[in-house]
Amino acid sequence: MSNYAVVEVSWTPSVSPDLAEQFVWMETYDVNMNSWITASGLSSSQSATTSSLQIDCEEKTTYRFHVQAVDTAGLYSATASYEFSIGDLTNPEATTDLRHSIVEVKQR
């Protein structure tokens, strides 16, 4: 069995008056391929008021999280990105950060 963490990632939504939605996606870093790969299961449209999501993250993995605002005309904002790593989950206190926090540690 491998450990994983339920992580809450949060952000400040756009304050644009014509904000329609936010497009949210995440990538994981593949050490063997030396490249970023879009993670399945988190590539979605979120309401304009969403400011956080809880996601399952594997231990000893680096993640890159992205948010883009979309207005009512269908125009996209610049992408806000945030990168973080989940370390060895035998010590979850060492893997917290100001912009993400481990909510729970589980096993698969």
matplotlib code that plots the C-alpha trace (Angstrom):
import matplotlib.pyplot as plt

x = [0.0, 1.1, 0.4, -1.4, -2.5, -5.8, -4.5, -6.5, -5.2, -6.6, -6.5, -8.1, -10.6, -10.7, -12.6, -13.6, -17.3, -17.9, -16.2, -18.1, -16.0, -12.5, -10.6, -8.5, -6.0, -3.0, 0.2, 2.6, 6.3, 7.5, 11.1, 11.7, 10.5, 11.9, 8.6, 5.3, 2.2, -1.4, -3.0, -6.2, -9.2, -8.6, -9.2, -12.4, -14.5, -15.3, -17.8, -16.6, -16.8, -14.7, -11.6, -10.3, -10.3, -9.4, -7.3, -5.6, -1.8, 0.7, 3.7, 7.1, 5.5, 5.8, 2.6, 1.9, -1.6, -3.1, -6.1, -7.4, -10.4, -12.8, -15.2, -18.7, -17.2, -15.1, -11.7, -9.1, -6.9, -3.3, -2.7, -1.9, 0.3, 1.6, 4.1, 4.4, 5.8, 4.4, 7.3, 7.4, 4.0, 5.4, 6.0, 3.1, 4.0, 7.1, 5.0, 2.7, 2.9, 1.1, -0.8, -1.6, -2.3, -2.6, -6.1, -5.7, -3.2, -4.6, -3.4, -4.6]
y = [0.0, 3.5, 6.6, 9.7, 12.9, 14.8, 18.3, 21.5, 24.0, 27.5, 30.7, 34.2, 34.2, 37.0, 40.1, 40.8, 41.9, 39.7, 36.5, 33.5, 30.5, 29.4, 26.6, 24.5, 21.8, 20.1, 18.4, 16.0, 15.8, 12.5, 12.1, 9.3, 11.3, 14.6, 16.4, 17.6, 15.5, 16.7, 14.7, 13.0, 13.7, 17.4, 19.4, 21.1, 24.2, 25.6, 28.3, 31.9, 31.8, 28.6, 29.4, 26.0, 22.3, 19.1, 16.7, 13.4, 13.6, 10.8, 11.0, 11.8, 13.6, 17.2, 18.9, 22.0, 23.5, 26.1, 28.4, 30.6, 33.0, 33.0, 36.0, 36.0, 36.8, 33.6, 35.4, 33.7, 35.5, 34.8, 31.5, 31.5, 28.6, 27.1, 24.2, 22.1, 18.7, 16.1, 14.5, 11.3, 11.1, 9.5, 13.1, 15.2, 18.3, 18.7, 18.9, 21.8, 25.2, 28.6, 27.9, 24.2, 22.1, 18.4, 17.6, 13.9, 11.1, 7.8, 4.5, 2.9]
z = [0.0, -0.7, 1.4, 0.0, 1.4, 1.0, 0.3, 0.2, -2.4, -2.1, -4.1, -4.3, -7.2, -9.8, -8.8, -12.4, -12.5, -15.6, -14.3, -15.5, -14.3, -13.4, -15.3, -12.9, -13.7, -12.1, -13.4, -11.8, -12.4, -14.0, -12.9, -15.4, -18.4, -17.0, -17.9, -16.5, -17.2, -16.8, -13.9, -14.8, -12.6, -12.1, -15.2, -14.8, -14.8, -11.4, -10.4, -10.2, -6.4, -5.8, -3.9, -2.9, -3.8, -1.9, -4.0, -3.3, -3.7, -3.6, -1.3, -2.7, -5.7, -7.0, -8.2, -10.2, -9.8, -12.3, -12.2, -15.1, -14.9, -17.8, -18.4, -19.9, -23.3, -23.1, -22.7, -20.4, -17.9, -17.4, -15.7, -11.9, -11.1, -7.8, -7.4, -4.3, -3.2, -0.9, 1.0, 3.1, 4.8, 7.9, 9.0, 7.5, 9.5, 7.3, 4.1, 4.9, 3.3, 3.5, 0.3, 0.7, 3.7, 4.3, 5.5, 6.1, 5.4, 4.0, 2.5, -0.8]

ax = plt.figure().add_subplot(projection="3d")
ax.plot(x, y, z, "-o")
ax.set_aspect("equal")
plt.show()
